[in-house]
């Protein structure tokens, strides 16, 4: 059985009547999976777009990154099997 931790937090940063940042957090399933920190650098435009997508989907940036990594691993694993 998966444990779920329920946390909801929403924050909008507005400067001079312009939304400059938005953060959302929600329910995070599968938090019992073993996790490890991994640091890297990314293009600033990708980070910006990823944060916007996460806010629109009400998801964590980390979850979107994990989904993308799983997709690319599957993509190259499928090619290797051919």
Secondary structure, DSSP 8 states (H G I E B T S, - for coil): ---EEEEEEEEEEEETTEEEEEEEEEEEE-TTS----------HHHHHHHHHHHHHHT--HHHHHHHHHHHHHHHHHHHHH-
